[in-house]
Amino acid sequence: MFIRVFRSRSRLGCDPAVRLAKPFAPTPGLVLLALLATLGVPWTARAQSQAPATGTVHGRTTTQETVVLPGVVITLLDKASGKTVAETSSDEQGEFELRTLRAGSYLLRAALADFATVDQGLTLVTGQVRQMDVDLPLGRTEQVDVIGQVEVEATRTATQKEVVAGNLTDLAPLAGDNFQALLPVLPGVVRASDGRLNLKGGRSNESGLQVGNAVVTDPVTGEWGFNLPPEAVVSVDVQANPYDAQLGRFQAGVATIATRQGSNAWRFAANGLVPIPRIRDWKIRGIGSFGPRLSLSGAPVKDRLFLHQSARYQLLKTRVASQPDPHDDRVLHEFESFTRLDVNVSARHALTGTLAMVAPWRMDYATLDTFNPREVTPTVRRRGYTADVSSRSTFGTSTLLDTSVVVRQFDADVFAQGPGAMEIGVEGNSGNYFNEQSRHTRSVQASATATLARNARGEHLLKLGADVLGATFEGRSVSRPVIVRRADGSRSQAIEYSGPTEQSLASTDVALFAHDRWRASDRLLVELGARADRDGVTREWGVGPRLGASLSVLPGGQTVVRGGAGIFYGRTPLNVGAFESYEAQRVTWFGPDGRTPLAAPLTFVHRATRLETPRSLTWNVELDHRLTSSLTLRLNHLRRDSEREYVVEPIVSAGAAALELASRGQSRYRETEVTLRYGPRPGLELVASYVRARSRANLNSLDTFVGNVRKPIIRADEYGTTPTDVPNRVLLRGEVPLSRKWSISPLVEIRNGFPFSLIDENQDFVGPRNAGGRFPTLYMIDLGVNRLITIRNRETWIGIRVYHLLNTFAPRDVQNNIDSPAFGSFYNSILHKAGLNFYIHP
């Protein structure tokens, strides 16, 4: 059962005097104070008694430290008696987990046919989660005793992954309970004001999302059109610059979801069965949220066939405090399910089948904010499924073959609250949203990867593979009139559209890749590869070489320098190929009386020219240093330069007008990260990071005008600061056990506010875009306090989560129209909330 009872309050007022917020620039004293405050917490915690009564061991099984191995038998033995305490096997992502373990010394044994058996000793502290990754070498046995909690991996990989465990959604104070809520706790991952995630300065449609090897982004828009029940997610890892040539079809990083596998022990859990009331002015007014979740896992055939099944329904109302009650909620309805079957056909062959369904996902009043009341907002609906069958086979002691076939259906609809025209005014918008669309997409992806281990002047791990992704798109779009009004109410501009349009497109993407991971010595690792991508929309090939290296400067991996460079080709969304089929705009400008046209109307037809596949050059250099046995330091500098990005611009020449789509966009992202990670023992971890970044790009990106939620007014393109530029950001997060059964999870964020543009009553930009000022500096403290109890031998967490603890003014809307009397005022602050937590482990 999972319960959240919220009480919230918000500063609804605004201060017109608060106009251009001063940028946040952390002084050395502020950064030092924040780090000392975070790292000082363990001294209090250390004086307390030990953590809860049982613990957990989880990890990943690999060979050659990069190739994941499924079907590895994991056995936990008591070190004193040699008796078996627990047993499981790793899933298709190599993930495994052992729960409800008592404190003590153990031997963890990993075994798989054709690979050497590995024994690892460990000492488990009660009640905490222990990460134990196991690498099965080819042709020799190893025994490793792991005692320290913080380690610097010397030559494991040239690319650092940021991995977040899926169970954080139930214990940490996150803004949501799906995998996307996990990512903003990582340095360089920022949630934009529209809710979309930006990875390392890249927009969400420039980043990749995968479940295993399956690409699950929306083929039409490139957005992350995918979700899973929380119980299905083991972990999410983010790589900003993976030098592994197997990964592709993105410009700005990739997030990979590892899903849960069943085990021999049957487990069932039911959470979120109690609806949470919607409270306004201390009165209950309907249901605020309701999210029942069911999960079942086990082995229909012991050691042979494993099942995991989970499902969730969610009703969630998100308040926009600057709108009047009861019309102040965005409403989400969502049902999703996930089924996974794993079959150990033999010691050399494993099969996995998954089926993820969303039927439907629906957001009512999607753009509700201070200036867009309910009637002028759209409803967005998504539905579909992803079915995946994958196979892994081993041949001898040095060859693996991975194959998979993924079939996907993704449908989306956008519709208005009524048939009226949309009116855009100085003080806000009225009428109904102007665009409606319906899309039906089908895709089939087939991939095969051969991994070969060879010894020649060191250890080589060779990957050779191919990937084919075909997609078809059928769509319909219709747009209604839009009227722009001045401050006095007179018409400034009228936009009319041609009749309903239909879109139809098919594309086939092909990828070929080769990669060599060469461990030259215990202190030097070199990765060299190349990937050739054929874009199904532009029909051009692009070759992206990649080179990475990792060098252990000091013995024992105390100091490691790693880095590399690569060229990454994005995947062209299908709406690029369908651009010319969308409805044309007929625009009329009016004089001061609002009735007399200033000139003959112009009809802007859609025109595509010089289309090329977007690509980026990314490089980084990183230093990892173990300061003490419990404290590590990371310094990382990353740069990404992108070109050929799709931009839309109005063109008027010789009386003819067009909305021109071209591959002339560029973007630049610079980031320097400093991270301290403190972990003296299992279960106690604190991470403090500071990121200095700058993001600039062409601002008329394609997704703004032909994405899910479109903008009707298109002005001249500019190159400038992006809407999600955050020069300075400090993040503090951690897990701190206070006693045998109590723990706290702090999450602190301090960052610059997002930039915004200035406009006038004609909706024209005033001055450079995104240079009109910034939102106030954001100061956020979220806190989770949890207690572990046992109900009928089931681990159960109860606790409280507090969001925006300080309740500082954190607005999300600004009146940026210089002709408004309220110009410079901020609205719609993030709400201060508190909620109860009750979660039963599956």
Buried (B, 14 or more C-beta within 10 A) or exposed (E): BBBBBBEBEBBEEBEEEBBEBEEBEBEEEEBEEBBEEBBEBBEEBEEEEBBBBBBBBBBBBBBBBBBBBBBBBBBBBBBEEEEEBBBBBBBBBBBBBBBBBEBBEBBBBBBBEBBBBBBBBBBBBBBBBBBBBBBBBBEEEEEEEBEEBBBBBBBBBBBBEBBBBBBBBBBBBBBBBBBBBBBBBBBBBBBBEEBBBBBBBBBBBBBBBBBBBBBBBBBBBBBBBBBBBBBBBBBBBBBBBBBBBBBBBBBBBBBBBBBBBBBBEEBEBBBBBBBBBBBBEEEEEEEBBBBBBBBBBBBEEEEEBBBBBBBBBBBBBBBBBBBEEEEBBBBBBBBBBBBBBBBBEEEBBBBBBBBBBBEBBBBBBBBBBBBBBBBBBBBBBBBBBBBBBBBBBBEEBBBBBBBBBBBBBBBBBBBBBEEBBBBBBBBBBBBBBBBBBBBBBBBBBBBBBBBBBEEEEBBBBBBBBBBBBBBBBBBBBBBBBBBBBBBEEBBBBBBBBBEEBEBEBBBBBBBBBBBBBBBBEEBBBBBBBBBBBBBBBBEEEBEBEBBBBBBBBEEEBBBBBBBBBBBBBBBBBBBBBBBBBBBBBBBBBBEEEBEEEEEEBBBBBBBBEEBBBBBBBBBBBBBBBBBEEBBBBBBBBBBBBBBBBBBBBBBEEEEEBBBBBBBBBBBBBBBBBBBBBBBBBBBBBBBBBBBBBBBBBBBBBBBBBBBBBBBBBBBEBBBBBBBBBBBBBBBBBBBBBBBBBBBBBBBBBBBBBBBBBBBBBBBBBBEBBBBBBBBBBBBBBBBBBBBBEEEEEBBBBBBBBBBBBEBBBBBBBBBBBBBBEBBBBBBBBBBBBBBBBBBBBB
